[in-house]
Amino acid sequence: MVTVNRLSDSPQAFDLAQRTQFPSHSQDEATILFATDLSSSSRVGVNWATLLARLCGAKVLLLHVETPPASSDHLHHDYSQVRSRSQSALQSLLPTDPAVRSNYHVVLGDPAQQIVDVAEQKNVSLIVLGTHQRKGLQRILKGSVTESVLRYASCPVFVFPLGSAG
């Protein structure tokens, strides 16, 4: 595993960006989707996505997936409040690099399925994901969003360990 103190000093990221030729889905510029759980490590993922976007001439789409509440009685009321908080959090995470265009999106549903669906709907060229690196019983009980996205995404997926330096 490579630990990078500053993303701009990462020869691995630069090499990946140089070797990556994003497929042309249309005349639009390439899009890098960073899916975030809004944890404290989210800034690291935004930095990775921004660096790769700058090196590849792509834009960044930040995505957060809210999991539906167990009861549908409070779905509409609770979701509008949660969505508003999530949008504020995503807005504060938007890349500050003036050379990189960015936007954000909040959806409701199963995180892995929604990440794959949004990537397809938006013709995403690359997905950037953090992984909690769960092992054993915790992985069995909670599953792995990253593993599911890797399995079902139709575009490349860049995975970094959450909590890594950035």
Accessible surface in RSA format (square Angstrom, percent):
REM  Atomic radii and reference values for relative SASA: ProtOr
REM  Chains: A
REM  Algorithm: Lee & Richards
REM  Probe-radius: 1.40
REM  Slices: 20
REM RES _ NUM      All-atoms   Total-Side   Main-Chain    Non-polar    All polar
REM                ABS   REL    ABS   REL    ABS   REL    ABS   REL    ABS   REL
RES MET A   1   176.74  91.5  88.66  58.7  88.07 209.7  79.69  67.8  97.04 128.6
RES VAL A   2    83.98  55.3  61.57  55.7  22.40  54.0  65.29  56.7  18.68  50.7
RES THR A   3    99.52  70.8  71.10  72.1  28.42  67.7  44.05  59.2  55.48  83.9
RES VAL A   4    14.53   9.6   8.96   8.1   5.57  13.4  12.01  10.4   2.52   6.8
RES ASN A   5   125.52  86.6 108.30 104.7  17.22  41.5  30.41  73.2  95.11  91.9
RES ARG A   6   144.32  60.6 142.82  72.8   1.51   3.6  58.23  79.6  86.10  52.2
RES LEU A   7    14.55   8.1  10.18   7.3   4.37  11.0  10.18   7.1   4.37  11.8
RES SER A   8    72.49  61.3  39.77  53.1  32.72  75.4  33.99  72.4  38.50  53.9
RES ASP A   9    88.48  62.0  65.12  64.8  23.35  55.2  33.28  78.3  55.19  55.0
RES SER A  10     4.16   3.5   0.00   0.0   4.16   9.6   1.11   2.4   3.05   4.3
RES PRO A  11    91.57  66.7  81.03  73.9  10.54  38.3  88.85  73.4   2.72  16.9
RES GLN A  12    87.82  49.1  78.85  57.6   8.97  21.4  50.63 107.8  37.19  28.2
RES ALA A  13     1.52   1.4   0.00   0.0   1.52   3.5   1.38   1.9   0.14   0.4
RES PHE A  14   101.43  50.7 101.27  62.7   0.15   0.4 101.27  61.4   0.15   0.4
RES ASP A  15    67.91  47.6  66.09  65.8   1.82   4.3  19.79  46.6  48.12  48.0
RES LEU A  16    48.96  27.3  48.96  35.0   0.00   0.0  48.96  34.4   0.00   0.0
RES ALA A  17     6.53   6.0   0.40   0.6   6.14  14.0   0.94   1.3   5.59  14.8
RES GLN A  18   109.97  61.5  85.77  62.7  24.20  57.6  27.88  59.3  82.09  62.3
RES ARG A  19   161.86  68.0 135.00  68.8  26.86  63.9  67.33  92.0  94.53  57.3
RES THR A  20    34.30  24.4  16.93  17.2  17.37  41.4  17.12  23.0  17.18  26.0
RES GLN A  21   162.05  90.6 134.13  98.0  27.93  66.5  43.73  93.1 118.33  89.7
RES PHE A  22    36.98  18.5  12.29   7.6  24.69  64.3  12.43   7.5  24.56  70.3
RES PRO A  23    70.95  51.7  54.34  49.5  16.61  60.4  65.60  54.2   5.35  33.2
RES SER A  24   109.41  92.5  71.29  95.1  38.12  87.8  38.42  81.8  70.99  99.4
RES HIS A  25    93.89  51.3  57.16  39.7  36.72  93.9  45.16  46.5  48.73  56.7
RES SER A  26    53.31  45.0  32.99  44.0  20.32  46.8  44.92  95.7   8.39  11.8
RES GLN A  27   185.39 103.7 154.05 112.6  31.34  74.6  68.19 145.1 117.20  88.9
RES ASP A  28   109.13  76.4  86.96  86.6  22.17  52.4  22.00  51.8  87.13  86.9
RES GLU A  29    70.95  40.7  48.49  36.7  22.47  53.5  36.31  70.2  34.64  28.3
RES ALA A  30    23.17  21.3  10.45  16.1  12.73  29.0  17.80  25.1   5.38  14.3
RES THR A  31     8.34   5.9   8.17   8.3   0.17   0.4   3.17   4.3   5.17   7.8
RES ILE A  32     0.00   0.0   0.00   0.0   0.00   0.0   0.00   0.0   0.00   0.0
RES LEU A  33     0.00   0.0   0.00   0.0   0.00   0.0   0.00   0.0   0.00   0.0
RES PHE A  34     3.47   1.7   3.47   2.2   0.00   0.0   3.47   2.1   0.00   0.0
RES ALA A  35     9.91   9.1   3.53   5.4   6.38  14.5   3.95   5.6   5.96  15.8
RES THR A  36    11.29   8.0   0.51   0.5  10.78  25.7   5.76   7.7   5.54   8.4
RES ASP A  37    72.72  50.9  49.47  49.2  23.24  55.0  41.18  96.9  31.54  31.5
RES LEU A  38    50.32  28.0  23.60  16.9  26.72  67.2  24.31  17.1  26.01  70.0
RES SER A  39    40.96  34.6  24.65  32.9  16.31  37.6  35.08  74.7   5.88   8.2
RES SER A  40   120.82 102.1  78.97 105.4  41.85  96.4  60.81 129.5  60.01  84.1
RES SER A  41    19.93  16.8  16.14  21.5   3.78   8.7   4.20   8.9  15.73  22.0
RES SER A  42     3.69   3.1   2.69   3.6   1.00   2.3   3.36   7.1   0.33   0.5
RES ARG A  43    90.14  37.8  89.16  45.4   0.98   2.3  54.94  75.1  35.20  21.3
RES VAL A  44    20.91  13.8  20.91  18.9   0.00   0.0  20.91  18.2   0.00   0.0
RES GLY A  45     0.00   0.0   0.00   N/A   0.00   0.0   0.00   0.0   0.00   0.0
RES VAL A  46     0.85   0.6   0.85   0.8   0.00   0.0   0.85   0.7   0.00   0.0
RES ASN A  47    45.17  31.2  41.36  40.0   3.81   9.2   8.31  20.0  36.86  35.6
RES TRP A  48    22.21   8.9  22.21  10.8   0.00   0.0  21.88  11.7   0.34   0.5
RES ALA A  49     0.00   0.0   0.00   0.0   0.00   0.0   0.00   0.0   0.00   0.0
RES THR A  50    13.64   9.7  13.64  13.8   0.00   0.0  13.06  17.5   0.59   0.9
RES LEU A  51     8.82   4.9   8.60   6.2   0.21   0.5   8.60   6.0   0.21   0.6
RES LEU A  52     1.43   0.8   1.43   1.0   0.00   0.0   1.43   1.0   0.00   0.0
RES ALA A  53     0.49   0.4   0.00   0.0   0.49   1.1   0.00   0.0   0.49   1.3
RES ARG A  54   109.99  46.2  89.98  45.9  20.01  47.6  38.98  53.3  71.02  43.0
RES LEU A  55    61.05  34.0  30.15  21.6  30.90  77.7  33.21  23.3  27.84  74.9
RES CYS A  56    36.15  27.3   4.55   5.1  31.61  74.3  12.57  31.8  23.59  25.4
RES GLY A  57    54.46  67.2   0.00   N/A  54.46  67.2  37.63 103.3  16.83  37.7
RES ALA A  58     4.59   4.2   0.00   0.0   4.59  10.4   0.00   0.0   4.59  12.2
RES LYS A  59    60.14  29.3  60.13  36.9   0.01   0.0  22.02  19.8  38.12  40.6
RES VAL A  60     1.69   1.1   0.00   0.0   1.69   4.1   0.04   0.0   1.65   4.5
RES LEU A  61    16.01   8.9  16.01  11.5   0.00   0.0  16.01  11.2   0.00   0.0
RES LEU A  62     0.00   0.0   0.00   0.0   0.00   0.0   0.00   0.0   0.00   0.0
RES LEU A  63     0.32   0.2   0.00   0.0   0.32   0.8   0.00   0.0   0.32   0.9
RES HIS A  64    14.71   8.0  14.49  10.1   0.22   0.6  11.93  12.3   2.78   3.2
RES VAL A  65    15.48  10.2   3.76   3.4  11.72  28.2   3.76   3.3  11.72  31.8
RES GLU A  66    31.07  17.8  30.48  23.1   0.59   1.4   1.76   3.4  29.31  23.9
RES THR A  67    91.05  64.8  73.54  74.6  17.51  41.7  56.95  76.5  34.10  51.5
RES PRO A  68    60.88  44.4  48.20  43.9  12.68  46.1  48.20  39.8  12.68  78.8
RES PRO A  69    54.25  39.5  31.80  29.0  22.45  81.6  43.30  35.7  10.96  68.1
RES ALA A  70   119.01 109.4  69.05 106.6  49.96 113.7  80.82 113.8  38.19 101.2
RES SER A  71    49.80  42.1  41.96  56.0   7.84  18.1  41.76  88.9   8.04  11.3
RES SER A  72    89.88  76.0  69.08  92.2  20.80  47.9  39.00  83.0  50.88  71.3
RES ASP A  73   125.61  88.0  89.31  88.9  36.29  85.8  23.69  55.8 101.91 101.6
RES HIS A  74   107.37  58.7 106.34  73.9   1.03   2.6  62.99  64.9  44.38  51.6
RES LEU A  75    60.30  33.6  60.30  43.1   0.00   0.0  60.30  42.4   0.00   0.0
RES HIS A  76   157.75  86.2 151.77 105.5   5.98  15.3 106.10 109.4  51.65  60.1
RES HIS A  77   115.89  63.3 111.77  77.7   4.12  10.5  82.22  84.7  33.67  39.2
RES ASP A  78    52.62  36.9  51.83  51.6   0.79   1.9  14.80  34.8  37.81  37.7
RES TYR A  79    42.65  19.9  39.71  22.6   2.94   7.7  39.37  29.6   3.28   4.0
RES SER A  80    57.74  48.8  48.50  64.7   9.24  21.3  36.99  78.8  20.74  29.1
RES GLN A  81    87.12  48.7  81.66  59.7   5.47  13.0  29.99  63.8  57.14  43.3
RES VAL A  82    38.31  25.2  38.22  34.6   0.09   0.2  38.22  33.2   0.09   0.2
RES ARG A  83    80.75  33.9  80.75  41.2   0.00   0.0  20.12  27.5  60.63  36.7
RES SER A  84    62.44  52.8  59.55  79.5   2.90   6.7  24.17  51.5  38.27  53.6
RES ARG A  85   151.46  63.6 143.08  72.9   8.38  19.9  77.83 106.4  73.63  44.6
RES SER A  86     3.00   2.5   2.02   2.7   0.97   2.2   0.97   2.1   2.02   2.8
RES GLN A  87    55.72  31.2  55.67  40.7   0.04   0.1   7.71  16.4  48.01  36.4
RES SER A  88    69.60  58.8  61.42  82.0   8.18  18.8  32.74  69.7  36.86  51.6
RES ALA A  89    35.47  32.6  27.16  41.9   8.31  18.9  34.90  49.2   0.57   1.5
RES LEU A  90     0.00   0.0   0.00   0.0   0.00   0.0   0.00   0.0   0.00   0.0
RES GLN A  91   106.55  59.6  95.78  70.0  10.77  25.6  20.70  44.1  85.85  65.1
RES SER A  92    83.66  70.7  54.86  73.2  28.79  66.3  51.20 109.0  32.46  45.5
RES LEU A  93    21.37  11.9  21.37  15.3   0.00   0.0  21.37  15.0   0.00   0.0
RES LEU A  94    41.86  23.3  37.55  26.9   4.32  10.9  37.55  26.4   4.32  11.6
RES PRO A  95    17.05  12.4   0.00   0.0  17.05  62.0   1.97   1.6  15.08  93.7
RES THR A  96   128.16  91.2 100.44 101.8  27.72  66.1  74.43 100.0  53.73  81.2
RES ASP A  97    30.16  21.1  20.43  20.3   9.73  23.0  16.78  39.5  13.38  13.3
RES PRO A  98   139.69 101.8  98.57  89.9  41.12 149.5 111.00  91.6  28.69 178.3
RES ALA A  99    77.98  71.7  39.08  60.3  38.91  88.5  50.84  71.6  27.14  71.9
RES VAL A 100     9.01   5.9   0.00   0.0   9.01  21.7   0.52   0.5   8.50  23.0
RES ARG A 101   150.89  63.4 142.56  72.7   8.33  19.8  75.32 102.9  75.57  45.8
RES SER A 102    41.25  34.9   8.65  11.5  32.60  75.1   2.66   5.7  38.59  54.1
RES ASN A 103    93.14  64.2  91.62  88.5   1.53   3.7  19.42  46.7  73.72  71.3
RES TYR A 104    56.61  26.4  44.35  25.2  12.26  31.9  19.90  15.0  36.71  45.3
RES HIS A 105    58.66  32.1  56.03  38.9   2.64   6.7  33.70  34.7  24.96  29.0
RES VAL A 106     2.63   1.7   0.00   0.0   2.63   6.3   0.00   0.0   2.63   7.1
RES VAL A 107    22.87  15.0  20.20  18.3   2.67   6.4  22.87  19.9   0.00   0.0
RES LEU A 108    53.19  29.6  34.26  24.5  18.93  47.6  34.26  24.1  18.93  50.9
RES GLY A 109    11.70  14.4   0.00   N/A  11.70  14.4  11.70  32.1   0.00   0.0
RES ASP A 110    84.06  58.9  73.89  73.5  10.18  24.1  33.66  79.2  50.41  50.3
RES PRO A 111    36.07  26.3  36.07  32.9   0.00   0.0  36.07  29.8   0.00   0.0
RES ALA A 112    13.14  12.1  12.69  19.6   0.45   1.0  12.93  18.2   0.20   0.5
RES GLN A 113    94.15  52.6  90.13  65.9   4.03   9.6  31.91  67.9  62.24  47.2
RES GLN A 114    41.37  23.1  41.37  30.2   0.00   0.0   0.00   0.0  41.37  31.4
RES ILE A 115     6.57   3.7   6.57   4.9   0.00   0.0   6.57   4.7   0.00   0.0
RES VAL A 116    11.18   7.4  11.05  10.0   0.13   0.3  11.08   9.6   0.11   0.3
RES ASP A 117    42.59  29.8  40.46  40.3   2.13   5.0   8.76  20.6  33.82  33.7
RES VAL A 118     2.47   1.6   2.47   2.2   0.00   0.0   2.47   2.1   0.00   0.0
RES ALA A 119     5.85   5.4   3.66   5.7   2.19   5.0   3.94   5.5   1.92   5.1
RES GLU A 120    94.01  54.0  75.88  57.4  18.13  43.2  28.48  55.1  65.53  53.5
RES GLN A 121   132.53  74.1  97.95  71.6  34.57  82.3  45.99  97.9  86.53  65.6
RES LYS A 122    97.50  47.6  81.32  49.9  16.18  38.5  36.20  32.6  61.30  65.3
RES ASN A 123    71.87  49.6  64.01  61.9   7.86  18.9  10.07  24.2  61.80  59.7
RES VAL A 124     3.88   2.6   0.00   0.0   3.88   9.3   0.00   0.0   3.88  10.5
RES SER A 125     1.19   1.0   1.19   1.6   0.00   0.0   0.00   0.0   1.19   1.7
RES LEU A 126     9.64   5.4   9.64   6.9   0.00   0.0   9.64   6.8   0.00   0.0
RES ILE A 127     0.00   0.0   0.00   0.0   0.00   0.0   0.00   0.0   0.00   0.0
RES VAL A 128     0.00   0.0   0.00   0.0   0.00   0.0   0.00   0.0   0.00   0.0
RES LEU A 129     6.10   3.4   6.10   4.4   0.00   0.0   6.10   4.3   0.00   0.0
RES GLY A 130    15.34  18.9   0.00   N/A  15.34  18.9   1.19   3.3  14.15  31.7
RES THR A 131    29.03  20.6  27.15  27.5   1.88   4.5  13.85  18.6  15.18  23.0
RES HIS A 132    94.66  51.7  67.43  46.9  27.23  69.7  43.71  45.1  50.94  59.3
RES GLN A 133    82.66  46.2  61.57  45.0  21.09  50.2  24.79  52.8  57.87  43.9
RES ARG A 134    73.94  31.0  58.34  29.7  15.60  37.1  13.47  18.4  60.47  36.6
RES LYS A 135   157.84  77.0 143.28  87.9  14.56  34.7 112.38 101.1  45.46  48.4
RES GLY A 136    51.21  63.2   0.00   N/A  51.21  63.2  40.81 112.0  10.40  23.3
RES LEU A 137   122.52  68.2 112.71  80.6   9.81  24.7 113.38  79.6   9.15  24.6
RES GLN A 138    91.34  51.1  85.16  62.2   6.19  14.7  22.98  48.9  68.37  51.9
RES ARG A 139   104.77  44.0 102.68  52.3   2.08   5.0  21.80  29.8  82.97  50.3
RES ILE A 140   136.87  77.9 111.10  82.8  25.77  62.1 117.44  84.6  19.43  52.7
RES LEU A 141   132.61  73.9  98.25  70.3  34.36  86.4 100.79  70.8  31.82  85.6
RES LYS A 142   130.63  63.7  94.64  58.1  35.99  85.7  63.33  57.0  67.30  71.7
RES GLY A 143    32.17  39.7   0.00   N/A  32.17  39.7  29.75  81.6   2.42   5.4
RES SER A 144    33.89  28.6  18.33  24.5  15.56  35.9  12.89  27.5  21.00  29.4
RES VAL A 145    63.89  42.0  56.39  51.0   7.50  18.1  57.94  50.3   5.96  16.2
RES THR A 146    14.92  10.6  13.42  13.6   1.50   3.6   6.96   9.4   7.96  12.0
RES GLU A 147    59.17  34.0  56.59  42.8   2.59   6.2  26.80  51.8  32.37  26.4
RES SER A 148    32.67  27.6  32.51  43.4   0.15   0.4   4.73  10.1  27.94  39.1
RES VAL A 149     0.00   0.0   0.00   0.0   0.00   0.0   0.00   0.0   0.00   0.0
RES LEU A 150    94.96  52.9  72.37  51.8  22.60  56.8  72.59  51.0  22.37  60.2
RES ARG A 151   144.33  60.6 110.72  56.4  33.61  80.0  46.71  63.8  97.61  59.2
RES TYR A 152   140.58  65.6 123.24  70.1  17.34  45.1  91.35  68.6  49.23  60.7
RES ALA A 153    20.37  18.7   0.47   0.7  19.90  45.3   1.03   1.5  19.34  51.2
RES SER A 154    96.87  81.9  52.69  70.3  44.18 101.8  47.24 100.6  49.64  69.5
RES CYS A 155    18.15  13.7   5.71   6.4  12.45  29.2  10.52  26.6   7.64   8.2
RES PRO A 156    73.59  53.6  61.02  55.6  12.57  45.7  72.92  60.2   0.66   4.1
RES VAL A 157    30.16  19.8   3.53   3.2  26.64  64.2   3.65   3.2  26.51  71.9
RES PHE A 158    37.51  18.8  33.06  20.5   4.44  11.6  37.51  22.7   0.00   0.0
RES VAL A 159    54.37  35.8  27.36  24.8  27.01  65.1  27.36  23.8  27.01  73.3
RES PHE A 160     5.02   2.5   4.23   2.6   0.80   2.1   5.02   3.0   0.00   0.0
RES PRO A 161    25.43  18.5  25.43  23.2   0.00   0.0  25.43  21.0   0.00   0.0
RES LEU A 162    40.03  22.3  19.28  13.8  20.75  52.2  19.74  13.9  20.28  54.6
RES GLY A 163    63.79  78.7   0.00   N/A  63.79  78.7  31.96  87.7  31.84  71.3
RES SER A 164    29.54  25.0  14.56  19.4  14.98  34.5  23.25  49.5   6.29   8.8
RES ALA A 165    43.54  40.0  27.47  42.4  16.07  36.6  38.43  54.1   5.11  13.5
RES GLY A 166    43.74  53.9   0.00   N/A  43.74  53.9  10.69  29.3  33.05  74.0
END  Absolute sums over single chains surface
CHAIN  1 A     9493.5       7315.4       2178.1       4967.6       4525.9
END  Absolute sums over all chains
TOTAL          9493.5       7315.4       2178.1       4967.6       4525.9
